[in-house]
Amino acid sequence: MGISLTEAAAERVKTYLKNRGKGIGLRLGLKTSGCSGLAYVLEFVDDLSPGDEVIEAQGVNLIIDAKSLVYLDGLEVDYVKEGLNEGFKFENPNAKGECGCGESFTV
């Protein structure tokens, strides 16, 4: 399973977890949303759920549910600052297209 975080993304997640004061990692998942069909979901995890897979990347535990796993193989997560905007950026080789606003994608 190949999911990776850039150094910038890993440092940002570690900072969030430290400031939060608890958590075992970051859940990476998908939800049905937007005009293209799927959108990424990021949330902190305090306890594992049945069927969760844990992947360590750059010292961060990424927790992925079984349904999302197949669509996230090869995903690279970065944290970028562009002008006044900053946030996580996803490079997914499984994505076949994106909506115009970039909020959702298709596989």
MMTF fields as JSON, N, C-alpha, C and O atoms, coordinates in Angstrom:
{
  "mmtfVersion": "1.0.0",
  "mmtfProducer": "UNKNOWN",
  "numBonds": 427,
  "numAtoms": 428,
  "numGroups": 107,
  "numChains": 1,
  "numModels": 1,
  "chainsPerModel": [1],
  "groupsPerChain": [107],
  "chainIdList": ["A"],
  "bondAtomList": [4, 2, 8, 6, 12, 10, 16, 14, 20, 18, 24, 22, 28, 26, 32, 30, 36, 34, 40, 38, 44, 42, 48, 46, 52, 50, 56, 54, 60, 58, 64, 62, 68, 66, 72, 70, 76, 74, 80, 78, 84, 82, 88, 86, 92, 90, 96, 94, 100, 98, 104, 102, 108, 106, 112, 110, 116, 114, 120, 118, 124, 122, 128, 126, 132, 130, 136, 134, 140, 138, 144, 142, 148, 146, 152, 150, 156, 154, 160, 158, 164, 162, 168, 166, 172, 170, 176, 174, 180, 178, 184, 182, 188, 186, 192, 190, 196, 194, 200, 198, 204, 202, 208, 206, 212, 210, 216, 214, 220, 218, 224, 222, 228, 226, 232, 230, 236, 234, 240, 238, 244, 242, 248, 246, 252, 250, 256, 254, 260, 258, 264, 262, 268, 266, 272, 270, 276, 274, 280, 278, 284, 282, 288, 286, 292, 290, 296, 294, 300, 298, 304, 302, 308, 306, 312, 310, 316, 314, 320, 318, 324, 322, 328, 326, 332, 330, 336, 334, 340, 338, 344, 342, 348, 346, 352, 350, 356, 354, 360, 358, 364, 362, 368, 366, 372, 370, 376, 374, 380, 378, 384, 382, 388, 386, 392, 390, 396, 394, 400, 398, 404, 402, 408, 406, 412, 410, 416, 414, 420, 418, 424, 422],
  "bondOrderList": [1, 1, 1, 1, 1, 1, 1, 1, 1, 1, 1, 1, 1, 1, 1, 1, 1, 1, 1, 1, 1, 1, 1, 1, 1, 1, 1, 1, 1, 1, 1, 1, 1, 1, 1, 1, 1, 1, 1, 1, 1, 1, 1, 1, 1, 1, 1, 1, 1, 1, 1, 1, 1, 1, 1, 1, 1, 1, 1, 1, 1, 1, 1, 1, 1, 1, 1, 1, 1, 1, 1, 1, 1, 1, 1, 1, 1, 1, 1, 1, 1, 1, 1, 1, 1, 1, 1, 1, 1, 1, 1, 1, 1, 1, 1, 1, 1, 1, 1, 1, 1, 1, 1, 1, 1, 1],
  "groupList": [{"groupName": "MET", "atomNameList": ["N", "CA", "C", "O"], "elementList": ["N", "C", "C", "O"], "formalChargeList": [0, 0, 0, 0], "bondAtomList": [1, 0, 2, 1, 3, 2], "bondOrderList": [1, 1, 2], "singleLetterCode": "M", "chemCompType": "L-PEPTIDE LINKING"}, {"groupName": "GLY", "atomNameList": ["N", "CA", "C", "O"], "elementList": ["N", "C", "C", "O"], "formalChargeList": [0, 0, 0, 0], "bondAtomList": [1, 0, 2, 1, 3, 2], "bondOrderList": [1, 1, 2], "singleLetterCode": "G", "chemCompType": "PEPTIDE LINKING"}, {"groupName": "ILE", "atomNameList": ["N", "CA", "C", "O"], "elementList": ["N", "C", "C", "O"], "formalChargeList": [0, 0, 0, 0], "bondAtomList": [1, 0, 2, 1, 3, 2], "bondOrderList": [1, 1, 2], "singleLetterCode": "I", "chemCompType": "L-PEPTIDE LINKING"}, {"groupName": "SER", "atomNameList": ["N", "CA", "C", "O"], "elementList": ["N", "C", "C", "O"], "formalChargeList": [0, 0, 0, 0], "bondAtomList": [1, 0, 2, 1, 3, 2], "bondOrderList": [1, 1, 2], "singleLetterCode": "S", "chemCompType": "L-PEPTIDE LINKING"}, {"groupName": "LEU", "atomNameList": ["N", "CA", "C", "O"], "elementList": ["N", "C", "C", "O"], "formalChargeList": [0, 0, 0, 0], "bondAtomList": [1, 0, 2, 1, 3, 2], "bondOrderList": [1, 1, 2], "singleLetterCode": "L", "chemCompType": "L-PEPTIDE LINKING"}, {"groupName": "THR", "atomNameList": ["N", "CA", "C", "O"], "elementList": ["N", "C", "C", "O"], "formalChargeList": [0, 0, 0, 0], "bondAtomList": [1, 0, 2, 1, 3, 2], "bondOrderList": [1, 1, 2], "singleLetterCode": "T", "chemCompType": "L-PEPTIDE LINKING"}, {"groupName": "GLU", "atomNameList": ["N", "CA", "C", "O"], "elementList": ["N", "C", "C", "O"], "formalChargeList": [0, 0, 0, 0], "bondAtomList": [1, 0, 2, 1, 3, 2], "bondOrderList": [1, 1, 2], "singleLetterCode": "E", "chemCompType": "L-PEPTIDE LINKING"}, {"groupName": "ALA", "atomNameList": ["N", "CA", "C", "O"], "elementList": ["N", "C", "C", "O"], "formalChargeList": [0, 0, 0, 0], "bondAtomList": [1, 0, 2, 1, 3, 2], "bondOrderList": [1, 1, 2], "singleLetterCode": "A", "chemCompType": "L-PEPTIDE LINKING"}, {"groupName": "ARG", "atomNameList": ["N", "CA", "C", "O"], "elementList": ["N", "C", "C", "O"], "formalChargeList": [0, 0, 0, 0], "bondAtomList": [1, 0, 2, 1, 3, 2], "bondOrderList": [1, 1, 2], "singleLetterCode": "R", "chemCompType": "L-PEPTIDE LINKING"}, {"groupName": "VAL", "atomNameList": ["N", "CA", "C", "O"], "elementList": ["N", "C", "C", "O"], "formalChargeList": [0, 0, 0, 0], "bondAtomList": [1, 0, 2, 1, 3, 2], "bondOrderList": [1, 1, 2], "singleLetterCode": "V", "chemCompType": "L-PEPTIDE LINKING"}, {"groupName": "LYS", "atomNameList": ["N", "CA", "C", "O"], "elementList": ["N", "C", "C", "O"], "formalChargeList": [0, 0, 0, 0], "bondAtomList": [1, 0, 2, 1, 3, 2], "bondOrderList": [1, 1, 2], "singleLetterCode": "K", "chemCompType": "L-PEPTIDE LINKING"}, {"groupName": "TYR", "atomNameList": ["N", "CA", "C", "O"], "elementList": ["N", "C", "C", "O"], "formalChargeList": [0, 0, 0, 0], "bondAtomList": [1, 0, 2, 1, 3, 2], "bondOrderList": [1, 1, 2], "singleLetterCode": "Y", "chemCompType": "L-PEPTIDE LINKING"}, {"groupName": "ASN", "atomNameList": ["N", "CA", "C", "O"], "elementList": ["N", "C", "C", "O"], "formalChargeList": [0, 0, 0, 0], "bondAtomList": [1, 0, 2, 1, 3, 2], "bondOrderList": [1, 1, 2], "singleLetterCode": "N", "chemCompType": "L-PEPTIDE LINKING"}, {"groupName": "CYS", "atomNameList": ["N", "CA", "C", "O"], "elementList": ["N", "C", "C", "O"], "formalChargeList": [0, 0, 0, 0], "bondAtomList": [1, 0, 2, 1, 3, 2], "bondOrderList": [1, 1, 2], "singleLetterCode": "C", "chemCompType": "L-PEPTIDE LINKING"}, {"groupName": "PHE", "atomNameList": ["N", "CA", "C", "O"], "elementList": ["N", "C", "C", "O"], "formalChargeList": [0, 0, 0, 0], "bondAtomList": [1, 0, 2, 1, 3, 2], "bondOrderList": [1, 1, 2], "singleLetterCode": "F", "chemCompType": "L-PEPTIDE LINKING"}, {"groupName": "ASP", "atomNameList": ["N", "CA", "C", "O"], "elementList": ["N", "C", "C", "O"], "formalChargeList": [0, 0, 0, 0], "bondAtomList": [1, 0, 2, 1, 3, 2], "bondOrderList": [1, 1, 2], "singleLetterCode": "D", "chemCompType": "L-PEPTIDE LINKING"}, {"groupName": "PRO", "atomNameList": ["N", "CA", "C", "O"], "elementList": ["N", "C", "C", "O"], "formalChargeList": [0, 0, 0, 0], "bondAtomList": [1, 0, 2, 1, 3, 2], "bondOrderList": [1, 1, 2], "singleLetterCode": "P", "chemCompType": "L-PEPTIDE LINKING"}, {"groupName": "GLN", "atomNameList": ["N", "CA", "C", "O"], "elementList": ["N", "C", "C", "O"], "formalChargeList": [0, 0, 0, 0], "bondAtomList": [1, 0, 2, 1, 3, 2], "bondOrderList": [1, 1, 2], "singleLetterCode": "Q", "chemCompType": "L-PEPTIDE LINKING"}],
  "groupTypeList": [0, 1, 2, 3, 4, 5, 6, 7, 7, 7, 6, 8, 9, 10, 5, 11, 4, 10, 12, 8, 1, 10, 1, 2, 1, 4, 8, 4, 1, 4, 10, 5, 3, 1, 13, 3, 1, 4, 7, 11, 9, 4, 6, 14, 9, 15, 15, 4, 3, 16, 1, 15, 6, 9, 2, 6, 7, 17, 1, 9, 12, 4, 2, 2, 15, 7, 10, 3, 4, 9, 11, 4, 15, 1, 4, 6, 9, 15, 11, 9, 10, 6, 1, 4, 12, 6, 1, 14, 10, 14, 6, 12, 16, 12, 7, 10, 1, 6, 13, 1, 13, 1, 6, 3, 14, 5, 9],
  "groupIdList": [1, 2, 3, 4, 5, 6, 7, 8, 9, 10, 11, 12, 13, 14, 15, 16, 17, 18, 19, 20, 21, 22, 23, 24, 25, 26, 27, 28, 29, 30, 31, 32, 33, 34, 35, 36, 37, 38, 39, 40, 41, 42, 43, 44, 45, 46, 47, 48, 49, 50, 51, 52, 53, 54, 55, 56, 57, 58, 59, 60, 61, 62, 63, 64, 65, 66, 67, 68, 69, 70, 71, 72, 73, 74, 75, 76, 77, 78, 79, 80, 81, 82, 83, 84, 85, 86, 87, 88, 89, 90, 91, 92, 93, 94, 95, 96, 97, 98, 99, 100, 101, 102, 103, 104, 105, 106, 107],
  "secStructList": [7, 7, 7, 3, 3, 7, 2, 2, 2, 2, 2, 2, 2, 2, 2, 2, 2, 2, 2, 2, 6, 7, 7, 1, 3, 3, 3, 3, 3, 3, 3, 3, 3, 6, 6, 6, 3, 3, 3, 3, 3, 3, 3, 3, 3, 1, 1, 7, 7, 6, 6, 7, 3, 3, 3, 3, 3, 6, 6, 3, 3, 3, 3, 3, 7, 2, 2, 2, 2, 2, 2, 2, 6, 6, 7, 3, 3, 3, 3, 3, 3, 3, 6, 6, 3, 3, 3, 3, 3, 3, 3, 7, 6, 6, 7, 7, 3, 3, 7, 6, 6, 1, 1, 7, 3, 3, 7],
  "xCoordList": [0.855, 0.0, 0.886, 1.73, 0.714, 1.547, 0.786, 0.156, 0.832, 0.289, 1.409, 2.031, 1.667, 2.784, 2.393, 1.461, 3.136, 3.026, 4.337, 5.403, 4.276, 5.5, 5.931, 5.163, 7.153, 7.646, 6.77, 6.481, 6.353, 5.513, 4.177, 3.704, 3.561, 2.28, 2.446, 1.619, 3.503, 3.74, 3.951, 3.407, 4.719, 4.967, 3.681, 3.464, 2.83, 1.562, 0.657, 0.037, 0.571, -0.256, 0.29, -0.477, 1.613, 2.22, 1.908, 1.621, 1.963, 1.651, 0.191, -0.107, -0.72, -2.143, -2.373, -3.085, -1.764, -1.949, -1.378, -1.99, -0.22, 0.398, -0.499, -0.736, -0.996, -1.858, -3.179, -3.76, -3.64, -4.899, -4.738, -5.683, -3.529, -3.245, -3.589, -3.355, -4.13, -4.453, -4.619, -4.681, -4.69, -4.899, -3.791, -2.626, -4.183, -3.197, -2.805, -1.871, -3.495, -3.159, -4.239, -5.121, -4.134, -5.028, -5.778, -5.162, -7.108, -7.913, -7.968, -8.262, -7.678, -7.772, -8.868, -8.782, -9.893, -10.993, -11.647, -11.176, -12.727, -13.472, -14.943, -15.449, -15.624, -17.069, -17.643, -16.951, -18.898, -19.592, -19.901, -20.54, -19.444, -19.611, -19.263, -18.588, -19.727, -19.339, -19.931, -20.718, -19.531, -20.085, -19.372, -19.887, -18.192, -17.478, -17.66, -17.378, -18.124, -18.461, -17.782, -18.46, -16.467, -15.76, -14.952, -14.434, -14.851, -14.035, -13.251, -13.694, -12.1, -11.262, -11.812, -12.376, -11.631, -12.018, -10.78, -10.111, -10.484, -9.395, -9.982, -10.716, -9.657, -10.096, -9.13, -8.511, -9.013, -8.145, -8.789, -10.012, -7.95, -8.43, -7.904, -6.708, -8.819, -8.446, -8.447, -7.666, -9.318, -9.425, -9.649, -10.324, -9.079, -9.268, -10.66, -11.236, -11.178, -12.447, -12.15, -11.098, -13.062, -12.85, -12.652, -13.38, -11.679, -11.416, -10.46, -10.1, -10.042, -9.081, -7.708, -7.282, -7.035, -5.649, -4.799, -5.163, -3.66, -2.752, -1.5, -0.849, -1.176, 0.028, 0.863, 0.364, 2.135, 3.014, 3.71, 4.266, 3.675, 4.332, 4.961, 4.256, 6.252, 6.973, 6.708, 6.65, 6.545, 6.308, 4.867, 4.584, 3.948, 2.527, 1.751, 1.99, 0.818, -0.075, -1.238, -1.991, -1.378, -2.516, -3.481, -3.099, -4.716, -5.723, -6.704, -7.3, -6.858, -7.688, -8.691, -8.332, -9.957, -10.985, -10.89, -10.377, -11.384, -11.263, -11.892, -11.355, -13.025, -13.697, -12.867, -12.886, -12.145, -11.371, -10.017, -9.436, -9.52, -8.161, -7.847, -6.785, -8.744, -8.495, -8.354, -7.619, -9.04, -9.001, -7.825, -7.53, -7.16, -6.085, -4.684, -3.691, -4.598, -3.291, -2.486, -2.948, -1.296, -0.447, -0.63, 0.071, -1.553, -1.839, -0.641, 0.01, -0.359, 0.619, -0.112, -0.832, 0.075, -0.54, 0.554, 1.578, 0.323, 1.268, 0.542, -0.688, 1.295, 0.719, 1.364, 2.583, 0.555, 1.093, 0.522, -0.605, 1.346, 0.923, 1.049, 2.128, -0.064, -0.095, -0.741, -1.965, 0.082, -0.447, -1.061, -0.408, -2.31, -3.007, -3.655, -4.146, -3.658, -4.293, -3.268, -2.126, -3.692, -2.863, -3.761, -4.9, -3.23, -4.013, -3.376, -2.322, -4.032, -3.551, -3.872, -4.941, -2.934, -3.089, -2.902, -1.999, -3.766, -3.773, -3.382, -3.963, -2.396, -2.001, -2.349, -1.66, -3.446, -3.953, -3.878, -4.577, -3.032, -2.928, -4.184, -4.33, -5.092, -6.342, -7.418, -8.403, -7.24, -8.244, -8.227, -7.177, -9.401, -9.519, -9.934, -9.766, -10.477, -10.895, -11.293, -11.561, -11.328, -11.723, -12.824, -12.965, -13.605, -14.576, -13.85, -12.683, -14.499, -13.89, -13.359, -12.365, -14.012, -13.56, -12.494, -11.904, -12.234, -11.196, -11.593, -10.733, -12.867, -13.315, -13.627, -13.676, -13.84, -14.157, -13.5, -13.024, -13.49, -12.845, -13.587, -14.443, -13.25, -13.808, -12.677, -11.526, -13.022, -12.04, -12.511, -11.828],
  "yCoordList": [-1.177, 0.0, 1.219, 1.369, 2.086, 3.262, 4.549, 5.069, 5.064, 6.384, 7.145, 6.634, 8.364, 9.097, 10.519, 11.103, 11.049, 12.439, 13.123, 12.54, 14.337, 15.104, 15.528, 15.415, 16.011, 16.481, 17.62, 17.673, 18.527, 19.654, 19.179, 19.698, 18.196, 17.662, 16.945, 17.104, 16.159, 15.431, 16.397, 16.185, 17.438, 18.415, 19.126, 19.399, 19.426, 20.091, 19.183, 19.641, 17.903, 16.955, 16.789, 16.785, 16.652, 16.513, 17.736, 17.597, 18.919, 20.147, 20.155, 20.488, 19.792, 19.722, 18.738, 19.052, 17.546, 16.538, 17.022, 16.812, 17.662, 18.179, 19.249, 19.224, 20.184, 21.251, 20.701, 21.241, 19.626, 19.002, 18.294, 18.208, 17.786, 17.147, 15.676, 15.05, 15.115, 13.69, 13.257, 14.084, 11.951, 11.402, 10.451, 10.643, 9.409, 8.416, 8.607, 7.96, 9.476, 9.691, 10.456, 11.075, 10.389, 11.128, 10.157, 9.353, 10.227, 9.405, 10.074, 11.263, 9.283, 9.699, 8.854, 7.626, 9.5, 8.752, 9.5, 10.556, 8.947, 9.533, 9.616, 8.81, 10.604, 10.697, 11.096, 11.681, 10.777, 11.192, 12.67, 13.093, 13.457, 14.907, 15.582, 15.005, 16.807, 17.639, 17.175, 16.229, 17.867, 17.572, 16.412, 15.877, 16.011, 14.905, 13.572, 12.519, 13.604, 12.347, 12.054, 11.627, 12.261, 11.911, 13.09, 13.89, 13.186, 14.225, 13.591, 12.608, 14.147, 13.647, 14.107, 15.194, 13.243, 13.547, 13.357, 12.326, 14.359, 14.272, 14.515, 15.481, 13.632, 13.842, 13.147, 12.142, 13.694, 13.1, 11.854, 11.758, 10.897, 9.61, 9.407, 9.539, 9.083, 8.765, 7.26, 6.757, 6.533, 5.078, 4.47, 5.056, 3.298, 2.596, 1.963, 1.596, 1.845, 1.163, -0.168, -0.323, -1.139, -2.412, -2.174, -1.392, -2.844, -2.718, -1.599, -1.459, -0.8, 0.261, -0.312, -1.284, 0.284, -0.045, 1.144, 2.293, 0.865, 1.924, 1.862, 0.823, 2.993, 3.118, 4.241, 5.348, 3.963, 4.982, 5.701, 5.066, 7.032, 7.839, 9.056, 9.864, 9.191, 10.35, 10.525, 11.654, 9.412, 9.501, 9.781, 10.041, 9.734, 9.981, 8.706, 8.073, 8.327, 7.203, 7.69, 8.575, 7.111, 7.374, 6.207, 5.05, 6.505, 5.48, 5.539, 6.579, 4.396, 4.354, 3.224, 2.103, 3.521, 2.479, 1.628, 2.071, 0.42, -0.549, -0.07, -0.343, 0.643, 1.1, 2.136, 2.163, 2.982, 4.049, 3.573, 4.173, 2.5, 2.04, 1.854, 2.271, 1.242, 0.954, 2.233, 2.241, 3.296, 4.549, 5.45, 6.431, 5.106, 5.957, 5.397, 6.034, 4.221, 3.638, 4.569, 4.941, 4.935, 5.828, 7.295, 8.14, 7.627, 9.002, 9.661, 9.058, 10.907, 11.727, 12.944, 13.629, 13.208, 14.352, 15.366, 15.034, 16.601, 17.688, 18.789, 18.82, 19.679, 20.866, 22.065, 22.232, 22.895, 24.002, 25.339, 25.436, 26.361, 27.743, 28.463, 28.516, 29.02, 29.756, 31.103, 31.208, 32.129, 33.45, 33.444, 33.066, 33.859, 33.882, 32.54, 32.357, 31.612, 30.313, 29.265, 29.277, 28.372, 27.237, 26.055, 26.218, 24.855, 23.664, 22.417, 22.473, 21.301, 20.031, 19.899, 20.302, 19.331, 19.109, 17.614, 16.986, 17.061, 15.625, 15.338, 15.897, 14.466, 13.98, 12.499, 11.664, 12.189, 10.829, 10.27, 10.753, 9.252, 8.675, 7.943, 7.637, 7.655, 6.971, 7.92, 7.482, 9.219, 10.21, 10.358, 10.576, 10.235, 10.366, 11.768, 12.153, 12.537, 13.896, 14.625, 14.012, 15.952, 16.808, 17.748, 18.047, 18.211, 19.228, 20.557, 20.671, 21.531, 22.821, 23.548, 24.268, 23.374, 24.082, 23.292, 23.817, 22.043, 21.244, 20.605, 20.075, 20.636, 20.086, 18.6, 17.946, 18.051, 16.644, 16.059, 16.784, 14.713, 14.026, 12.741, 12.291, 12.153, 10.867, 9.869, 10.245, 8.58, 7.515, 6.61, 5.643],
  "zCoordList": [0.0, 0.0, 0.0, 0.883, -0.962, -1.062, -0.833, -1.754, 0.363, 0.669, 1.356, 2.286, 0.903, 1.479, 1.856, 1.304, 2.81, 3.225, 2.905, 3.1, 2.42, 2.275, 3.678, 4.634, 3.788, 5.076, 5.615, 6.81, 4.728, 5.145, 5.694, 6.706, 5.04, 5.507, 6.839, 7.737, 6.973, 8.218, 9.379, 10.463, 9.171, 10.238, 10.644, 11.824, 9.667, 9.969, 10.795, 11.755, 10.436, 11.18, 12.596, 13.559, 12.729, 14.062, 14.929, 16.118, 14.343, 15.08, 15.521, 16.668, 14.622, 14.969, 16.127, 17.081, 16.034, 17.074, 18.41, 19.457, 18.377, 19.6, 20.231, 21.439, 19.424, 19.933, 20.461, 21.402, 19.846, 20.264, 21.602, 22.387, 21.857, 23.134, 23.216, 24.249, 22.169, 22.144, 20.691, 19.782, 20.496, 19.157, 18.765, 19.113, 18.026, 17.586, 16.126, 15.652, 15.412, 14.018, 13.281, 13.876, 11.966, 11.081, 10.185, 9.486, 10.2, 9.3, 7.938, 7.814, 6.928, 5.538, 4.921, 4.916, 4.405, 3.829, 2.691, 2.268, 2.206, 1.096, 1.464, 2.244, 0.89, 1.028, -0.321, -1.154, -0.526, -1.73, -1.592, -0.629, -2.563, -2.449, -3.757, -4.61, -3.908, -5.043, -6.355, -6.414, -7.4, -8.72, -9.413, -10.395, -8.919, -9.546, -8.824, -9.396, -7.584, -6.928, -5.608, -4.673, -5.478, -4.255, -3.742, -4.521, -2.416, -1.792, -0.651, -0.056, -0.351, 0.731, 2.074, 2.203, 3.071, 4.439, 5.309, 5.237, 6.129, 7.093, 8.476, 8.683, 9.427, 10.799, 11.75, 11.402, 12.948, 13.941, 14.514, 14.609, 14.897, 15.401, 16.817, 17.078, 17.724, 19.096, 19.322, 20.13, 18.618, 18.747, 17.365, 16.518, 17.152, 15.887, 15.83, 16.855, 14.626, 14.375, 13.707, 13.087, 13.821, 13.134, 11.63, 11.018, 11.056, 9.629, 9.259, 8.09, 10.231, 9.938, 9.644, 10.268, 8.709, 8.413, 8.831, 8.582, 9.47, 9.904, 9.05, 8.945, 8.442, 7.62, 8.215, 8.413, 8.502, 9.048, 7.9, 7.004, 7.933, 6.901, 7.569, 8.175, 7.466, 8.017, 9.512, 10.0, 10.25, 11.68, 12.064, 13.233, 11.104, 11.352, 11.033, 10.005, 11.916, 11.643, 10.794, 11.203, 9.618, 8.745, 8.915, 8.74, 9.253, 9.467, 8.3, 8.02, 7.626, 6.422, 6.554, 6.915, 6.261, 6.296, 5.034, 4.006, 5.129, 4.043, 2.737, 1.664, 2.807, 1.585, 0.831, -0.4, 1.548, 0.912, 0.409, -0.496, 0.996, 0.738, -0.742, -1.203, -1.481, -2.893, -3.731, -4.719, -3.353, -4.107, -3.716, -4.399, -2.611, -2.104, -2.359, -2.007, -2.965, -3.248, -4.163, -5.241, -3.729, -4.52, -4.178, -4.736, -3.274, -2.906, -2.226, -1.373, -2.615, -1.908, -1.35, -2.076, -0.06, 0.603, 0.908, 1.505, 0.492, 0.726, 1.49, 1.526, 2.091, 2.722, 2.052, 2.107, 1.425, 0.631, 1.08, 1.564, 0.9, 1.126, -0.2, -0.791, -0.664, -1.933, -1.674, -1.584, -1.554, -1.235, 0.149, 1.122, 0.241, 1.524, 1.868, 2.982, 0.929, 1.126, 1.534, 1.074, 2.396, 2.761, 3.063, 3.5, 2.824, 3.106, 2.525, 1.891, 2.751, 2.248, 0.763, 0.306, 0.028, -1.409, -1.663, -1.111, -2.502, -2.754, -4.195, -5.126, -4.376, -5.702, -5.745, -5.159, -6.461, -6.481, -7.908, -8.798, -8.13, -9.475, -9.918, -11.101, -8.997, -9.332, -9.833, -10.428, -9.599, -10.007, -11.526, -12.131, -12.125, -13.587, -13.995, -15.152, -13.053, -13.353, -12.089, -11.056, -12.186, -11.072, -11.517, -12.703, -10.547, -10.879, -11.056, -10.684, -11.6, -11.88, -10.668, -10.765, -9.506, -8.307, -7.552, -6.608, -7.944, -7.318, -6.007, -5.304, -5.653, -4.38, -4.435, -3.393, -5.627, -5.727, -6.98, -7.853, -7.04, -8.155, -8.487, -7.725, -9.636, -10.042, -10.209, -10.429, -10.101, -10.312, -11.414, -11.753]
}
